[in-house]
Amino acid sequence: MNHWIRTALRTLSSDQLRTSDTHLYRLDIPGIKGVDIYLKDESTHPTGSLKHRLARSLFLHAICSGKIREGTPVVEASSGSTAVSEAYFARLLQLPFTAVMPRHTTRSKIAQVERLGGHCHFVSHAGEVYAEAERLARESGGHYMDQFTYAERATDWRGNNNIAESIFRQMAEEPHPVPRAIVMSAGTGGTSATLGRYIRYLGLDSRLVVVDPEHSVFYDSYRTGNPGLTSQAGGRIEGIGRPRVEASFLPEVIDEMIKVPDAASIATIHWLEQILGRKAGGSTGTNLWGALQLARRMQEAGEQGSIVTLMCDGGERYLDTYYHPDWVAEHIGDIAPYRQQLAELG
């Protein structure tokens, strides 16, 4: 093994030791009795999102597979958060980095990639990112990271401080230590694959429930069993949902899927800010809305237990979109009916 590879692997390992875990909040929701809802805050990673774990795993996988060497240009297709995280690791390893992303990506994410030394290359539609990223990597003699294919295989789902192991370790002393359900949205599908595999690997009595926003094909693919579905509509909840079924999306490890209206997702992050004092991204709203639906279902059935979901990133990246009333009114629509439902929970 040459010196650069040894140094690169040591650099990635040291980042993991510094940033190995994130907080797990127990939400105080007066309207939900007998069901404890927990929110794992992945926004506290150095790059501000759940994608920090994924980016580290993707670099480890690519380096150990001989795809990335000293000076290799790295290219990724991303709607934003993965690009930020990969730009961070590319800078640590002194590698050139280009993110291919839709033009409508939040400006703050674009600024973060550039601040970390990365370059942003724009396409008009989310469905165009794949071919364009592959072309740029080929023409530059670089490596297309391809998170949508490699997310599920790059992560060590048996342990090694992955998201699943972290959740169950932190839940160990809670009143209901084994969650009745873990709720997660899908972007690449890599995180849900890790969660589902880990639950099965340890024989845990937890269900994996995957939530999906509007204009994404994951839910319909899961329901119909058709992996070839595509959509021309652009998603409005950044980081989750896709116009095609990605290779990392594994329906076989999912126990249930819930379709979440985009207006419900945005209403939920505004409600969450009132009870937690923290702003979160839109995908967190999708996750938490799904968790609340499950909690209500359990409550109506007289069941008790716990539900865990994730805060995927912070809301500071979305001040000019999800937290801007004019943008929400124009792009999402009326969120008032969902805010009213949430207000009834306290």
Disulfide bonds with the S-S distance in Angstrom:
none
